[in-house]
Each structure stands twice: as structure tokens, then as C-alpha cells.
Amino acid sequence: MSRRGNCQDNAVAESFFQLLKRERIKQRIYPTREAAKSDVFDYIEMFYNPRRRHGTSDDVSPVEYERR
């Protein structure tokens, strides 16, 4: 189960990183590593967790799911 591409191994993590790359990283050119780290942090904390709805959590954001 630890081989690359095994859909039962890390499906949630693989899905997250695919979205991160598609929606954020590949659309920008970062001048420094710090700028990239800051932008990824903002994506996760300001958009992905509080606003983006997830099918695996009854179509609510992770923050809303935790509140319930």
C-alpha cells in the first residue's frame, strides 16, 4: 500500500495536493521560497479549510464540519 499511485493508500492527501497544484501553484511564479510558503499557507488557511466544500464531509468546509 505504500507504492505510488495506489488509490487506497493516500487518496485524500493525493487529492489535496492535486488541487493545490492545479488551483494555486501552477498559476504563479514565486520569486522566493518564502513567498511560495506564504502563498501555500494562505491558500490552506484562508480558502481551503474555511470555504472550500468537500464531498467526503457532507459538502461542507472542514471548519464547518469540525463545528458540527
mmJSON file of the N, C-alpha and C atoms, coordinates in Angstrom:
{"data_MODEL":{"atom_site":{
"group_PDB":["ATOM","ATOM","ATOM","ATOM","ATOM","ATOM","ATOM","ATOM","ATOM","ATOM","ATOM","ATOM","ATOM","ATOM","ATOM","ATOM","ATOM","ATOM","ATOM","ATOM","ATOM","ATOM","ATOM","ATOM","ATOM","ATOM","ATOM","ATOM","ATOM","ATOM","ATOM","ATOM","ATOM","ATOM","ATOM","ATOM","ATOM","ATOM","ATOM","ATOM","ATOM","ATOM","ATOM","ATOM","ATOM","ATOM","ATOM","ATOM","ATOM","ATOM","ATOM","ATOM","ATOM","ATOM","ATOM","ATOM","ATOM","ATOM","ATOM","ATOM","ATOM","ATOM","ATOM","ATOM","ATOM","ATOM","ATOM","ATOM","ATOM","ATOM","ATOM","ATOM","ATOM","ATOM","ATOM","ATOM","ATOM","ATOM","ATOM","ATOM","ATOM","ATOM","ATOM","ATOM","ATOM","ATOM","ATOM","ATOM","ATOM","ATOM","ATOM","ATOM","ATOM","ATOM","ATOM","ATOM","ATOM","ATOM","ATOM","ATOM","ATOM","ATOM","ATOM","ATOM","ATOM","ATOM","ATOM","ATOM","ATOM","ATOM","ATOM","ATOM","ATOM","ATOM","ATOM","ATOM","ATOM","ATOM","ATOM","ATOM","ATOM","ATOM","ATOM","ATOM","ATOM","ATOM","ATOM","ATOM","ATOM","ATOM","ATOM","ATOM","ATOM","ATOM","ATOM","ATOM","ATOM","ATOM","ATOM","ATOM","ATOM","ATOM","ATOM","ATOM","ATOM","ATOM","ATOM","ATOM","ATOM","ATOM","ATOM","ATOM","ATOM","ATOM","ATOM","ATOM","ATOM","ATOM","ATOM","ATOM","ATOM","ATOM","ATOM","ATOM","ATOM","ATOM","ATOM","ATOM","ATOM","ATOM","ATOM","ATOM","ATOM","ATOM","ATOM","ATOM","ATOM","ATOM","ATOM","ATOM","ATOM","ATOM","ATOM","ATOM","ATOM","ATOM","ATOM","ATOM","ATOM","ATOM","ATOM","ATOM","ATOM","ATOM","ATOM","ATOM","ATOM","ATOM","ATOM","ATOM","ATOM","ATOM","ATOM","ATOM"],
"id":[1,2,3,4,5,6,7,8,9,10,11,12,13,14,15,16,17,18,19,20,21,22,23,24,25,26,27,28,29,30,31,32,33,34,35,36,37,38,39,40,41,42,43,44,45,46,47,48,49,50,51,52,53,54,55,56,57,58,59,60,61,62,63,64,65,66,67,68,69,70,71,72,73,74,75,76,77,78,79,80,81,82,83,84,85,86,87,88,89,90,91,92,93,94,95,96,97,98,99,100,101,102,103,104,105,106,107,108,109,110,111,112,113,114,115,116,117,118,119,120,121,122,123,124,125,126,127,128,129,130,131,132,133,134,135,136,137,138,139,140,141,142,143,144,145,146,147,148,149,150,151,152,153,154,155,156,157,158,159,160,161,162,163,164,165,166,167,168,169,170,171,172,173,174,175,176,177,178,179,180,181,182,183,184,185,186,187,188,189,190,191,192,193,194,195,196,197,198,199,200,201,202,203,204],
"type_symbol":["N","C","C","N","C","C","N","C","C","N","C","C","N","C","C","N","C","C","N","C","C","N","C","C","N","C","C","N","C","C","N","C","C","N","C","C","N","C","C","N","C","C","N","C","C","N","C","C","N","C","C","N","C","C","N","C","C","N","C","C","N","C","C","N","C","C","N","C","C","N","C","C","N","C","C","N","C","C","N","C","C","N","C","C","N","C","C","N","C","C","N","C","C","N","C","C","N","C","C","N","C","C","N","C","C","N","C","C","N","C","C","N","C","C","N","C","C","N","C","C","N","C","C","N","C","C","N","C","C","N","C","C","N","C","C","N","C","C","N","C","C","N","C","C","N","C","C","N","C","C","N","C","C","N","C","C","N","C","C","N","C","C","N","C","C","N","C","C","N","C","C","N","C","C","N","C","C","N","C","C","N","C","C","N","C","C","N","C","C","N","C","C","N","C","C","N","C","C","N","C","C","N","C","C"],
"label_atom_id":["N","CA","C","N","CA","C","N","CA","C","N","CA","C","N","CA","C","N","CA","C","N","CA","C","N","CA","C","N","CA","C","N","CA","C","N","CA","C","N","CA","C","N","CA","C","N","CA","C","N","CA","C","N","CA","C","N","CA","C","N","CA","C","N","CA","C","N","CA","C","N","CA","C","N","CA","C","N","CA","C","N","CA","C","N","CA","C","N","CA","C","N","CA","C","N","CA","C","N","CA","C","N","CA","C","N","CA","C","N","CA","C","N","CA","C","N","CA","C","N","CA","C","N","CA","C","N","CA","C","N","CA","C","N","CA","C","N","CA","C","N","CA","C","N","CA","C","N","CA","C","N","CA","C","N","CA","C","N","CA","C","N","CA","C","N","CA","C","N","CA","C","N","CA","C","N","CA","C","N","CA","C","N","CA","C","N","CA","C","N","CA","C","N","CA","C","N","CA","C","N","CA","C","N","CA","C","N","CA","C","N","CA","C","N","CA","C","N","CA","C","N","CA","C","N","CA","C","N","CA","C","N","CA","C","N","CA","C"],
"label_alt_id":[null,null,null,null,null,null,null,null,null,null,null,null,null,null,null,null,null,null,null,null,null,null,null,null,null,null,null,null,null,null,null,null,null,null,null,null,null,null,null,null,null,null,null,null,null,null,null,null,null,null,null,null,null,null,null,null,null,null,null,null,null,null,null,null,null,null,null,null,null,null,null,null,null,null,null,null,null,null,null,null,null,null,null,null,null,null,null,null,null,null,null,null,null,null,null,null,null,null,null,null,null,null,null,null,null,null,null,null,null,null,null,null,null,null,null,null,null,null,null,null,null,null,null,null,null,null,null,null,null,null,null,null,null,null,null,null,null,null,null,null,null,null,null,null,null,null,null,null,null,null,null,null,null,null,null,null,null,null,null,null,null,null,null,null,null,null,null,null,null,null,null,null,null,null,null,null,null,null,null,null,null,null,null,null,null,null,null,null,null,null,null,null,null,null,null,null,null,null,null,null,null,null,null,null],
"label_comp_id":["MET","MET","MET","SER","SER","SER","ARG","ARG","ARG","ARG","ARG","ARG","GLY","GLY","GLY","ASN","ASN","ASN","CYS","CYS","CYS","GLN","GLN","GLN","ASP","ASP","ASP","ASN","ASN","ASN","ALA","ALA","ALA","VAL","VAL","VAL","ALA","ALA","ALA","GLU","GLU","GLU","SER","SER","SER","PHE","PHE","PHE","PHE","PHE","PHE","GLN","GLN","GLN","LEU","LEU","LEU","LEU","LEU","LEU","LYS","LYS","LYS","ARG","ARG","ARG","GLU","GLU","GLU","ARG","ARG","ARG","ILE","ILE","ILE","LYS","LYS","LYS","GLN","GLN","GLN","ARG","ARG","ARG","ILE","ILE","ILE","TYR","TYR","TYR","PRO","PRO","PRO","THR","THR","THR","ARG","ARG","ARG","GLU","GLU","GLU","ALA","ALA","ALA","ALA","ALA","ALA","LYS","LYS","LYS","SER","SER","SER","ASP","ASP","ASP","VAL","VAL","VAL","PHE","PHE","PHE","ASP","ASP","ASP","TYR","TYR","TYR","ILE","ILE","ILE","GLU","GLU","GLU","MET","MET","MET","PHE","PHE","PHE","TYR","TYR","TYR","ASN","ASN","ASN","PRO","PRO","PRO","ARG","ARG","ARG","ARG","ARG","ARG","ARG","ARG","ARG","HIS","HIS","HIS","GLY","GLY","GLY","THR","THR","THR","SER","SER","SER","ASP","ASP","ASP","ASP","ASP","ASP","VAL","VAL","VAL","SER","SER","SER","PRO","PRO","PRO","VAL","VAL","VAL","GLU","GLU","GLU","TYR","TYR","TYR","GLU","GLU","GLU","ARG","ARG","ARG","ARG","ARG","ARG"],
"label_asym_id":["A","A","A","A","A","A","A","A","A","A","A","A","A","A","A","A","A","A","A","A","A","A","A","A","A","A","A","A","A","A","A","A","A","A","A","A","A","A","A","A","A","A","A","A","A","A","A","A","A","A","A","A","A","A","A","A","A","A","A","A","A","A","A","A","A","A","A","A","A","A","A","A","A","A","A","A","A","A","A","A","A","A","A","A","A","A","A","A","A","A","A","A","A","A","A","A","A","A","A","A","A","A","A","A","A","A","A","A","A","A","A","A","A","A","A","A","A","A","A","A","A","A","A","A","A","A","A","A","A","A","A","A","A","A","A","A","A","A","A","A","A","A","A","A","A","A","A","A","A","A","A","A","A","A","A","A","A","A","A","A","A","A","A","A","A","A","A","A","A","A","A","A","A","A","A","A","A","A","A","A","A","A","A","A","A","A","A","A","A","A","A","A","A","A","A","A","A","A","A","A","A","A","A","A"],
"label_entity_id":["1","1","1","1","1","1","1","1","1","1","1","1","1","1","1","1","1","1","1","1","1","1","1","1","1","1","1","1","1","1","1","1","1","1","1","1","1","1","1","1","1","1","1","1","1","1","1","1","1","1","1","1","1","1","1","1","1","1","1","1","1","1","1","1","1","1","1","1","1","1","1","1","1","1","1","1","1","1","1","1","1","1","1","1","1","1","1","1","1","1","1","1","1","1","1","1","1","1","1","1","1","1","1","1","1","1","1","1","1","1","1","1","1","1","1","1","1","1","1","1","1","1","1","1","1","1","1","1","1","1","1","1","1","1","1","1","1","1","1","1","1","1","1","1","1","1","1","1","1","1","1","1","1","1","1","1","1","1","1","1","1","1","1","1","1","1","1","1","1","1","1","1","1","1","1","1","1","1","1","1","1","1","1","1","1","1","1","1","1","1","1","1","1","1","1","1","1","1","1","1","1","1","1","1"],
"label_seq_id":[1,1,1,2,2,2,3,3,3,4,4,4,5,5,5,6,6,6,7,7,7,8,8,8,9,9,9,10,10,10,11,11,11,12,12,12,13,13,13,14,14,14,15,15,15,16,16,16,17,17,17,18,18,18,19,19,19,20,20,20,21,21,21,22,22,22,23,23,23,24,24,24,25,25,25,26,26,26,27,27,27,28,28,28,29,29,29,30,30,30,31,31,31,32,32,32,33,33,33,34,34,34,35,35,35,36,36,36,37,37,37,38,38,38,39,39,39,40,40,40,41,41,41,42,42,42,43,43,43,44,44,44,45,45,45,46,46,46,47,47,47,48,48,48,49,49,49,50,50,50,51,51,51,52,52,52,53,53,53,54,54,54,55,55,55,56,56,56,57,57,57,58,58,58,59,59,59,60,60,60,61,61,61,62,62,62,63,63,63,64,64,64,65,65,65,66,66,66,67,67,67,68,68,68],
"pdbx_PDB_ins_code":[null,null,null,null,null,null,null,null,null,null,null,null,null,null,null,null,null,null,null,null,null,null,null,null,null,null,null,null,null,null,null,null,null,null,null,null,null,null,null,null,null,null,null,null,null,null,null,null,null,null,null,null,null,null,null,null,null,null,null,null,null,null,null,null,null,null,null,null,null,null,null,null,null,null,null,null,null,null,null,null,null,null,null,null,null,null,null,null,null,null,null,null,null,null,null,null,null,null,null,null,null,null,null,null,null,null,null,null,null,null,null,null,null,null,null,null,null,null,null,null,null,null,null,null,null,null,null,null,null,null,null,null,null,null,null,null,null,null,null,null,null,null,null,null,null,null,null,null,null,null,null,null,null,null,null,null,null,null,null,null,null,null,null,null,null,null,null,null,null,null,null,null,null,null,null,null,null,null,null,null,null,null,null,null,null,null,null,null,null,null,null,null,null,null,null,null,null,null,null,null,null,null,null,null],
"Cartn_x":[0.808,0.0,0.848,2.142,2.942,3.473,3.126,3.602,2.868,3.542,2.964,1.785,0.711,-0.44,-1.436,-1.191,-2.13,-3.291,-4.459,-5.579,-6.093,-5.761,-6.246,-5.273,-4.107,-3.091,-3.342,-3.293,-3.427,-4.339,-5.508,-6.402,-6.735,-6.958,-7.316,-6.137,-4.953,-3.767,-3.426,-3.512,-3.232,-4.219,-5.466,-6.475,-6.177,-5.804,-5.491,-4.313,-3.226,-2.048,-2.311,-3.138,-3.513,-4.271,-5.204,-5.95,-5.039,-4.149,-3.218,-2.383,-1.867,-1.053,-1.885,-3.065,-3.89,-4.432,-4.91,-5.577,-4.629,-3.439,-2.594,-1.185,-0.454,0.974,1.279,0.575,0.887,0.425,-0.312,-0.788,0.101,1.163,2.011,3.483,4.283,5.734,6.182,6.834,7.236,8.682,8.938,10.311,11.23,10.66,11.47,10.709,11.44,10.826,9.873,10.235,9.377,8.053,8.088,6.859,5.961,6.558,5.788,5.181,5.958,5.451,4.298,4.454,3.414,2.134,2.275,1.107,0.384,1.132,0.513,-0.198,0.425,-0.209,-1.523,-1.494,-2.714,-3.799,-3.409,-4.386,-5.064,-4.27,-4.822,-5.67,-5.134,-5.816,-6.915,-6.797,-7.78,-8.851,-8.573,-9.552,-9.93,-8.961,-9.244,-10.001,-9.514,-10.167,-11.481,-11.555,-12.811,-13.896,-13.547,-14.566,-14.824,-13.803,-13.975,-14.781,-15.854,-16.7,-16.106,-16.286,-15.711,-16.807,-16.757,-17.753,-17.689,-16.498,-16.363,-16.87,-17.161,-17.654,-19.015,-19.919,-21.294,-21.372,-20.461,-20.426,-20.37,-19.608,-19.349,-17.835,-17.4,-15.964,-15.437,-14.114,-13.55,-13.825,-13.8,-14.064,-15.51,-16.452,-17.849,-18.071,-17.411,-17.523,-17.034,-15.941,-15.429,-16.377,-17.047,-18.006,-19.168,-19.592,-20.726,-20.301],
"Cartn_y":[-1.203,0.0,1.262,1.161,2.373,2.775,2.021,2.376,3.589,4.286,5.462,5.062,5.84,5.604,4.609,4.053,3.118,3.928,3.796,4.667,4.463,3.344,3.106,3.598,4.018,4.407,5.801,6.805,8.187,8.966,8.483,9.121,10.55,10.804,12.152,13.102,12.663,13.511,13.748,12.705,12.867,13.831,13.765,14.67,16.114,16.314,17.655,18.259,17.502,18.042,18.282,17.465,17.687,19.008,19.26,20.525,21.715,21.562,22.637,23.017,22.02,22.299,22.94,22.4,22.899,24.302,24.548,25.814,26.929,26.587,27.639,27.661,26.595,26.608,26.786,26.077,26.136,27.422,28.247,29.504,30.689,30.435,31.526,31.191,32.219,32.077,32.807,32.084,32.657,33.136,34.355,34.875,34.216,33.799,33.165,31.994,31.167,30.031,30.526,31.603,32.165,32.66,33.251,33.712,32.52,31.438,30.225,29.637,29.554,29.016,29.853,31.158,32.061,31.916,31.794,31.662,30.334,29.266,27.966,27.989,28.611,28.742,29.516,30.626,31.419,30.612,29.841,29.011,28.035,27.374,26.361,27.002,28.013,28.595,29.591,30.263,31.29,30.819,29.79,29.331,27.862,26.98,25.555,25.096,25.441,24.99,25.697,27.028,27.667,27.718,27.685,27.922,26.767,26.04,25.017,23.844,23.489,22.377,21.057,20.009,18.704,17.647,16.826,15.775,14.712,14.479,13.443,13.899,15.188,15.694,16.362,15.679,16.152,17.512,17.791,19.036,20.291,20.229,21.409,21.581,22.76,23.009,22.255,22.015,21.344,22.078,23.4,24.179,23.948,24.013,23.787,22.351,21.418,20.003,19.822,20.478,20.379,21.026,22.107,22.764,21.854,21.063,20.16,19.078],
"Cartn_z":[0.0,0.0,0.0,0.031,0.069,-1.307,-2.332,-3.667,-4.216,-5.085,-5.72,-6.606,-6.54,-7.384,-6.831,-5.663,-5.062,-4.493,-5.091,-4.741,-3.326,-2.699,-1.34,-0.285,-0.693,0.261,0.825,-0.013,0.44,-0.48,-0.731,-1.695,-1.296,-0.043,0.411,0.245,0.647,0.509,-0.956,-1.769,-3.193,-3.84,-3.449,-3.973,-3.564,-2.301,-1.823,-2.589,-2.733,-3.402,-4.884,-5.501,-6.894,-7.027,-6.114,-6.13,-5.853,-4.898,-4.561,-5.776,-6.456,-7.643,-8.747,-8.998,-10.094,-9.826,-8.608,-8.313,-7.888,-7.438,-6.878,-7.449,-7.296,-7.584,-9.07,-9.931,-11.358,-12.024,-11.327,-11.886,-11.507,-10.755,-10.268,-10.424,-10.459,-10.408,-9.148,-8.26,-6.98,-7.037,-6.574,-6.618,-5.585,-4.455,-3.406,-2.806,-2.101,-1.402,-0.318,0.356,1.4,0.832,-0.348,-0.988,-1.315,-1.763,-2.069,-0.802,0.253,1.523,2.06,1.983,2.467,1.646,0.338,-0.529,-0.299,-0.132,0.136,1.488,2.487,3.795,3.683,2.949,2.766,2.063,1.062,0.344,1.299,2.115,3.029,4.119,4.775,5.935,5.587,4.448,4.115,3.135,2.365,1.385,1.586,1.59,1.568,2.821,3.983,5.215,5.519,5.472,5.872,4.807,3.514,2.495,1.54,1.14,0.109,0.656,-0.06,0.372,-0.099,0.702,0.409,0.355,-0.656,-0.825,0.261,0.811,1.839,3.196,3.346,4.634,4.468,3.781,3.595,2.892,1.99,1.219,2.091,3.157,3.978,4.079,4.469,4.613,5.837,5.883,7.062,8.362,8.334,9.556,10.02,9.08,9.434,9.91,9.289,9.69,11.131,11.479,12.855,13.849,13.462,14.362,14.712,13.73,13.969,14.892],
"occupancy":[1.0,1.0,1.0,1.0,1.0,1.0,1.0,1.0,1.0,1.0,1.0,1.0,1.0,1.0,1.0,1.0,1.0,1.0,1.0,1.0,1.0,1.0,1.0,1.0,1.0,1.0,1.0,1.0,1.0,1.0,1.0,1.0,1.0,1.0,1.0,1.0,1.0,1.0,1.0,1.0,1.0,1.0,1.0,1.0,1.0,1.0,1.0,1.0,1.0,1.0,1.0,1.0,1.0,1.0,1.0,1.0,1.0,1.0,1.0,1.0,1.0,1.0,1.0,1.0,1.0,1.0,1.0,1.0,1.0,1.0,1.0,1.0,1.0,1.0,1.0,1.0,1.0,1.0,1.0,1.0,1.0,1.0,1.0,1.0,1.0,1.0,1.0,1.0,1.0,1.0,1.0,1.0,1.0,1.0,1.0,1.0,1.0,1.0,1.0,1.0,1.0,1.0,1.0,1.0,1.0,1.0,1.0,1.0,1.0,1.0,1.0,1.0,1.0,1.0,1.0,1.0,1.0,1.0,1.0,1.0,1.0,1.0,1.0,1.0,1.0,1.0,1.0,1.0,1.0,1.0,1.0,1.0,1.0,1.0,1.0,1.0,1.0,1.0,1.0,1.0,1.0,1.0,1.0,1.0,1.0,1.0,1.0,1.0,1.0,1.0,1.0,1.0,1.0,1.0,1.0,1.0,1.0,1.0,1.0,1.0,1.0,1.0,1.0,1.0,1.0,1.0,1.0,1.0,1.0,1.0,1.0,1.0,1.0,1.0,1.0,1.0,1.0,1.0,1.0,1.0,1.0,1.0,1.0,1.0,1.0,1.0,1.0,1.0,1.0,1.0,1.0,1.0,1.0,1.0,1.0,1.0,1.0,1.0,1.0,1.0,1.0,1.0,1.0,1.0],
"B_iso_or_equiv":[0.0,0.0,0.0,0.0,0.0,0.0,0.0,0.0,0.0,0.0,0.0,0.0,0.0,0.0,0.0,0.0,0.0,0.0,0.0,0.0,0.0,0.0,0.0,0.0,0.0,0.0,0.0,0.0,0.0,0.0,0.0,0.0,0.0,0.0,0.0,0.0,0.0,0.0,0.0,0.0,0.0,0.0,0.0,0.0,0.0,0.0,0.0,0.0,0.0,0.0,0.0,0.0,0.0,0.0,0.0,0.0,0.0,0.0,0.0,0.0,0.0,0.0,0.0,0.0,0.0,0.0,0.0,0.0,0.0,0.0,0.0,0.0,0.0,0.0,0.0,0.0,0.0,0.0,0.0,0.0,0.0,0.0,0.0,0.0,0.0,0.0,0.0,0.0,0.0,0.0,0.0,0.0,0.0,0.0,0.0,0.0,0.0,0.0,0.0,0.0,0.0,0.0,0.0,0.0,0.0,0.0,0.0,0.0,0.0,0.0,0.0,0.0,0.0,0.0,0.0,0.0,0.0,0.0,0.0,0.0,0.0,0.0,0.0,0.0,0.0,0.0,0.0,0.0,0.0,0.0,0.0,0.0,0.0,0.0,0.0,0.0,0.0,0.0,0.0,0.0,0.0,0.0,0.0,0.0,0.0,0.0,0.0,0.0,0.0,0.0,0.0,0.0,0.0,0.0,0.0,0.0,0.0,0.0,0.0,0.0,0.0,0.0,0.0,0.0,0.0,0.0,0.0,0.0,0.0,0.0,0.0,0.0,0.0,0.0,0.0,0.0,0.0,0.0,0.0,0.0,0.0,0.0,0.0,0.0,0.0,0.0,0.0,0.0,0.0,0.0,0.0,0.0,0.0,0.0,0.0,0.0,0.0,0.0,0.0,0.0,0.0,0.0,0.0,0.0],
"pdbx_formal_charge":[null,null,null,null,null,null,null,null,null,null,null,null,null,null,null,null,null,null,null,null,null,null,null,null,null,null,null,null,null,null,null,null,null,null,null,null,null,null,null,null,null,null,null,null,null,null,null,null,null,null,null,null,null,null,null,null,null,null,null,null,null,null,null,null,null,null,null,null,null,null,null,null,null,null,null,null,null,null,null,null,null,null,null,null,null,null,null,null,null,null,null,null,null,null,null,null,null,null,null,null,null,null,null,null,null,null,null,null,null,null,null,null,null,null,null,null,null,null,null,null,null,null,null,null,null,null,null,null,null,null,null,null,null,null,null,null,null,null,null,null,null,null,null,null,null,null,null,null,null,null,null,null,null,null,null,null,null,null,null,null,null,null,null,null,null,null,null,null,null,null,null,null,null,null,null,null,null,null,null,null,null,null,null,null,null,null,null,null,null,null,null,null,null,null,null,null,null,null,null,null,null,null,null,null],
"auth_seq_id":[1,1,1,2,2,2,3,3,3,4,4,4,5,5,5,6,6,6,7,7,7,8,8,8,9,9,9,10,10,10,11,11,11,12,12,12,13,13,13,14,14,14,15,15,15,16,16,16,17,17,17,18,18,18,19,19,19,20,20,20,21,21,21,22,22,22,23,23,23,24,24,24,25,25,25,26,26,26,27,27,27,28,28,28,29,29,29,30,30,30,31,31,31,32,32,32,33,33,33,34,34,34,35,35,35,36,36,36,37,37,37,38,38,38,39,39,39,40,40,40,41,41,41,42,42,42,43,43,43,44,44,44,45,45,45,46,46,46,47,47,47,48,48,48,49,49,49,50,50,50,51,51,51,52,52,52,53,53,53,54,54,54,55,55,55,56,56,56,57,57,57,58,58,58,59,59,59,60,60,60,61,61,61,62,62,62,63,63,63,64,64,64,65,65,65,66,66,66,67,67,67,68,68,68],
"auth_comp_id":["MET","MET","MET","SER","SER","SER","ARG","ARG","ARG","ARG","ARG","ARG","GLY","GLY","GLY","ASN","ASN","ASN","CYS","CYS","CYS","GLN","GLN","GLN","ASP","ASP","ASP","ASN","ASN","ASN","ALA","ALA","ALA","VAL","VAL","VAL","ALA","ALA","ALA","GLU","GLU","GLU","SER","SER","SER","PHE","PHE","PHE","PHE","PHE","PHE","GLN","GLN","GLN","LEU","LEU","LEU","LEU","LEU","LEU","LYS","LYS","LYS","ARG","ARG","ARG","GLU","GLU","GLU","ARG","ARG","ARG","ILE","ILE","ILE","LYS","LYS","LYS","GLN","GLN","GLN","ARG","ARG","ARG","ILE","ILE","ILE","TYR","TYR","TYR","PRO","PRO","PRO","THR","THR","THR","ARG","ARG","ARG","GLU","GLU","GLU","ALA","ALA","ALA","ALA","ALA","ALA","LYS","LYS","LYS","SER","SER","SER","ASP","ASP","ASP","VAL","VAL","VAL","PHE","PHE","PHE","ASP","ASP","ASP","TYR","TYR","TYR","ILE","ILE","ILE","GLU","GLU","GLU","MET","MET","MET","PHE","PHE","PHE","TYR","TYR","TYR","ASN","ASN","ASN","PRO","PRO","PRO","ARG","ARG","ARG","ARG","ARG","ARG","ARG","ARG","ARG","HIS","HIS","HIS","GLY","GLY","GLY","THR","THR","THR","SER","SER","SER","ASP","ASP","ASP","ASP","ASP","ASP","VAL","VAL","VAL","SER","SER","SER","PRO","PRO","PRO","VAL","VAL","VAL","GLU","GLU","GLU","TYR","TYR","TYR","GLU","GLU","GLU","ARG","ARG","ARG","ARG","ARG","ARG"],
"auth_asym_id":["A","A","A","A","A","A","A","A","A","A","A","A","A","A","A","A","A","A","A","A","A","A","A","A","A","A","A","A","A","A","A","A","A","A","A","A","A","A","A","A","A","A","A","A","A","A","A","A","A","A","A","A","A","A","A","A","A","A","A","A","A","A","A","A","A","A","A","A","A","A","A","A","A","A","A","A","A","A","A","A","A","A","A","A","A","A","A","A","A","A","A","A","A","A","A","A","A","A","A","A","A","A","A","A","A","A","A","A","A","A","A","A","A","A","A","A","A","A","A","A","A","A","A","A","A","A","A","A","A","A","A","A","A","A","A","A","A","A","A","A","A","A","A","A","A","A","A","A","A","A","A","A","A","A","A","A","A","A","A","A","A","A","A","A","A","A","A","A","A","A","A","A","A","A","A","A","A","A","A","A","A","A","A","A","A","A","A","A","A","A","A","A","A","A","A","A","A","A","A","A","A","A","A","A"],
"auth_atom_id":["N","CA","C","N","CA","C","N","CA","C","N","CA","C","N","CA","C","N","CA","C","N","CA","C","N","CA","C","N","CA","C","N","CA","C","N","CA","C","N","CA","C","N","CA","C","N","CA","C","N","CA","C","N","CA","C","N","CA","C","N","CA","C","N","CA","C","N","CA","C","N","CA","C","N","CA","C","N","CA","C","N","CA","C","N","CA","C","N","CA","C","N","CA","C","N","CA","C","N","CA","C","N","CA","C","N","CA","C","N","CA","C","N","CA","C","N","CA","C","N","CA","C","N","CA","C","N","CA","C","N","CA","C","N","CA","C","N","CA","C","N","CA","C","N","CA","C","N","CA","C","N","CA","C","N","CA","C","N","CA","C","N","CA","C","N","CA","C","N","CA","C","N","CA","C","N","CA","C","N","CA","C","N","CA","C","N","CA","C","N","CA","C","N","CA","C","N","CA","C","N","CA","C","N","CA","C","N","CA","C","N","CA","C","N","CA","C","N","CA","C","N","CA","C","N","CA","C","N","CA","C","N","CA","C","N","CA","C"],
"pdbx_PDB_model_num":[1,1,1,1,1,1,1,1,1,1,1,1,1,1,1,1,1,1,1,1,1,1,1,1,1,1,1,1,1,1,1,1,1,1,1,1,1,1,1,1,1,1,1,1,1,1,1,1,1,1,1,1,1,1,1,1,1,1,1,1,1,1,1,1,1,1,1,1,1,1,1,1,1,1,1,1,1,1,1,1,1,1,1,1,1,1,1,1,1,1,1,1,1,1,1,1,1,1,1,1,1,1,1,1,1,1,1,1,1,1,1,1,1,1,1,1,1,1,1,1,1,1,1,1,1,1,1,1,1,1,1,1,1,1,1,1,1,1,1,1,1,1,1,1,1,1,1,1,1,1,1,1,1,1,1,1,1,1,1,1,1,1,1,1,1,1,1,1,1,1,1,1,1,1,1,1,1,1,1,1,1,1,1,1,1,1,1,1,1,1,1,1,1,1,1,1,1,1,1,1,1,1,1,1]
}}}
